[in-house]
């Protein structure tokens, strides 16, 4: 009898280990509210791959994260948690390592996201964005309600083209920092190089987002003229734009 039970237990473990990868794809979609989707999944739940995408506002449009490969490294039945490492083809400098528990999660690592992700913002309707944004964190914790931790962002060779602009606006390299806390994310951004000087911030308590845009001495004349035609002569401190994010 003991031998039979052992055989049945080993068979059950083998069946679980061979559970298909689409189970992971379904779980990712459900956990993120379909903000991130894994398509064409292959392999098993503990070692598999698939194409990760972020749907955009336009019907059928997506920002592709490329092929991602995951491997379950540890299952802790007592703590009801599982540790997973995720590698992204042509991704950030280090893979993501996440520990997922019952109603909580911890993650560290990096991811490369197409700048077209900005199209998810209603304020960016009609804009185009070039390049890719690299996000890196030493640790982000999620308690089931909101995240805590710090996320550093880098957008090299950044470019934006508002509707009607004569040409894409080169922004050089944009660097940002998002600190997540009880009140929400506090965000700062600034750029080096490019045709315009850009600085911005998001106040987590008020939800007020501010952005200062200032032409540089070598800004192309046609870009300066385009800005003036829409915003008027540039003030000494640059154009100041503000927007209050809606509260949930």
CORLIN-V649597 format. One record per backbone hydrogen bond with DSSP energy under -0.5 kcal/mol. NH is the residue of the N-H (numbers start at 1). CO is the residue of the C=O. Records with the same first field share a line. If there is no record, write none. Layout:
BEGIN
NH: CO  CO
END
This chain:
BEGIN
5: 1
6: 2
7: 3
8: 4
9: 5
10: 6
11: 7
12: 8
13: 9
14: 10
15: 11
16: 12
17: 13
18: 14
19: 16
21: 43
23: 20
24: 21
25: 21
26: 22
27: 23
28: 24
29: 25
30: 26
31: 27
32: 28
33: 30
34: 29
35: 32
37: 53
39: 37  51
42: 49
44: 47
45: 19
48: 70
49: 42
50: 68
51: 39
52: 50  66
53: 37
54: 63
56: 61
61: 58
63: 54
64: 62
65: 52
66: 52
68: 50
69: 87
70: 48
71: 85
72: 46
73: 71  83
74: 83
76: 81
77: 75
80: 76
81: 76
82: 100
83: 74
84: 98
85: 71
86: 96
87: 69
89: 67
91: 88
96: 86
97: 108
98: 84
99: 106
100: 82  98
101: 99  104
103: 101
105: 142
106: 99
107: 140
108: 97
109: 137
110: 94
111: 135
113: 111  133
115: 131
117: 114
118: 115
119: 116
120: 117
121: 118
124: 121
125: 122
127: 124
128: 161
130: 159
133: 113
134: 154
135: 111  133
136: 152
137: 109
140: 107
141: 148
142: 105
143: 146
148: 141
149: 180
150: 139
151: 178
152: 136
153: 176
154: 134
155: 174
158: 155  172
159: 130
160: 169
161: 128
165: 162
169: 160
170: 168
171: 158
172: 158
173: 192
174: 155  172
175: 190
176: 153
177: 188
178: 151
179: 177  186
180: 149  178
181: 184
184: 181
186: 179
187: 185  202
188: 177
189: 200
190: 175
191: 198
192: 173
195: 170
196: 170
197: 214
198: 196
199: 212
200: 189
201: 210
202: 187
203: 208
204: 202
207: 203
209: 207  243
210: 201
211: 241
212: 199
213: 239
214: 197
216: 195
219: 216
223: 220
224: 220
225: 221
226: 222
227: 223
228: 224
229: 225
230: 226  227
231: 227
232: 228
238: 235
239: 213
241: 211  239
243: 209
245: 207  243
END
